[in-house]
Amino acid sequence: MGATSLNSCPARIVFVRTAEGKQKIKPTLIPTNIDKAMSAPVVAILGYDVQFFSKMGQLFPHKEVAPMFAGNAVLAETTAFRNGTLQGAYLMFAARALGLDCGPMSGFDNNAIDEAFFSGTTIKSNFLCCLGHGNPEKIFQRLPRLAFEEACELA
């Protein structure tokens, strides 16, 4: 039920659960993320389809909006990235509601992930998210957040 603009739903997710799949991920990771990803029961690869608009007739049937994106690669990429990121956040909220721990990470080589998992498609990787029950001794406690006044402005 998480909203995306024009119900675009550009997220595409690969849930990597096998040792073989994790071995494809391993060489793409920065060193500090290797143990986290290899020990997680599932590593979700959150991607977005830059050709998401090909599904708009199904997802937004009351108005033809696909041509707006088909003729504008920058708008399509921006829309796909933004809304795919939202969908990734919705996934993490849902996982946490089910009692799972989430370890989102950006420390990987996007091009290598794309080649290993999305070759020959119009999907690009955005971020990874480890899912499962983490070791309480290794999970970071919640770090400080900015106060409302530091991050927001009322106009």
C-alpha positions in Angstrom: 0.0 0.0 0.0 3.0 2.3 0.0 2.5 5.2 -2.4 4.6 5.9 -5.5 4.0 8.7 -7.9 1.5 7.8 -10.5 1.5 4.3 -8.9 4.7 3.7 -10.9 6.0 0.9 -8.8 9.5 0.8 -10.4 11.2 -1.3 -7.7 12.5 -4.7 -8.7 13.9 -6.9 -5.9 16.1 -9.9 -6.0 16.0 -11.8 -2.7 19.4 -13.6 -2.5 19.1 -16.7 -0.2 21.5 -19.2 -1.6 25.2 -19.7 -1.1 25.6 -19.4 -4.9 23.8 -16.1 -5.0 25.8 -14.7 -2.1 29.1 -15.7 -3.8 27.9 -13.5 -6.7 27.4 -10.6 -4.3 30.6 -11.1 -2.2 33.2 -9.6 -4.7 31.0 -6.5 -5.1 31.1 -5.5 -1.4 33.4 -3.2 0.4 35.4 -5.2 3.1 33.3 -4.0 6.1 30.1 -5.3 4.5 31.3 -8.8 3.5 30.6 -10.5 6.9 27.3 -8.7 7.3 26.0 -9.8 3.9 27.4 -13.4 4.0 25.9 -14.1 7.4 22.5 -12.6 6.7 19.8 -15.2 5.8 18.6 -13.0 3.0 20.2 -10.1 1.1 17.7 -8.1 -0.9 19.0 -6.3 -3.9 16.8 -3.3 -4.3 16.7 -2.2 -7.9 14.6 0.0 -10.1 13.5 -0.5 -13.7 14.2 2.6 -15.9 11.5 1.3 -18.3 8.9 1.0 -15.5 6.5 3.0 -17.6 6.0 0.0 -19.9 3.7 -1.3 -17.0 1.8 2.0 -16.6 -1.2 0.8 -18.6 -1.6 -1.9 -15.9 -0.7 0.3 -12.9 -2.3 3.6 -13.9 -5.1 2.5 -16.4 -7.3 5.6 -16.2 -4.8 7.9 -18.0 -2.1 7.3 -20.6 1.1 8.6 -19.0 3.8 6.2 -20.5 4.6 8.6 -23.3 5.6 11.3 -20.8 8.4 9.0 -19.7 9.2 7.2 -22.9 10.3 10.4 -24.5 12.3 11.7 -21.5 15.1 9.4 -20.2 16.1 11.8 -17.5 12.5 12.0 -16.1 12.2 8.2 -16.3 15.5 7.6 -14.5 14.7 10.2 -11.8 11.2 8.9 -11.2 12.3 5.3 -11.1 15.2 6.0 -8.7 13.1 8.1 -6.4 10.1 5.8 -6.2 12.1 2.6 -6.2 13.9 4.1 -3.1 10.5 4.7 -1.5 9.5 1.1 -2.2 12.8 -0.1 -0.6 12.0 1.9 2.5 8.5 0.4 2.6 10.1 -3.1 2.4 12.2 -2.3 5.5 9.2 -1.0 7.4 7.3 -4.2 6.6 10.3 -6.4 7.5 10.7 -4.6 10.9 7.0 -4.9 11.5 7.5 -8.7 11.2 10.3 -8.6 13.7 13.2 -8.8 11.3 16.4 -6.7 11.5 17.3 -4.7 8.4 20.8 -3.8 7.3 20.6 -1.4 4.4 24.0 -0.8 2.7 25.4 1.3 -0.1 29.0 -0.1 0.2 29.1 -2.2 -3.0 29.9 -1.8 -6.7 26.6 -1.1 -8.4 28.0 -1.9 -11.9 29.2 -5.3 -10.7 25.8 -6.1 -9.1 24.0 -5.0 -12.2 26.2 -7.2 -14.4 25.7 -10.2 -12.0 22.0 -9.9 -11.4 20.4 -7.6 -14.0 22.4 -8.1 -17.2 20.4 -7.7 -20.3 17.5 -5.9 -18.5 16.5 -2.3 -17.9 17.0 -2.7 -14.1 19.7 -0.9 -12.1 20.7 -1.6 -8.5 20.0 1.0 -5.9 21.0 -0.5 -2.5 21.3 -3.8 -0.7 19.5 -4.7 2.5 20.4 -7.6 4.7 17.3 -9.2 6.3 17.0 -11.6 9.2 17.7 -11.7 12.9 21.0 -10.1 13.6 23.5 -10.9 16.4 22.5 -8.6 19.2 26.2 -8.2 20.1 27.0 -6.9 16.6 24.0 -4.7 15.9 24.6 -1.0 16.2 22.4 0.6 18.7 20.3 3.4 17.3 22.6 6.4 16.7 21.6 10.0 17.3 19.2 11.8 15.0 19.0 15.5 14.2 16.5 17.5 16.2 13.5 18.7 14.2 14.9 22.3 14.1 18.2 21.0 12.7 16.6 19.1 9.8 13.4 20.9 9.1 12.1 24.4 8.4 8.6 25.7 8.6 7.8 28.2 5.8 
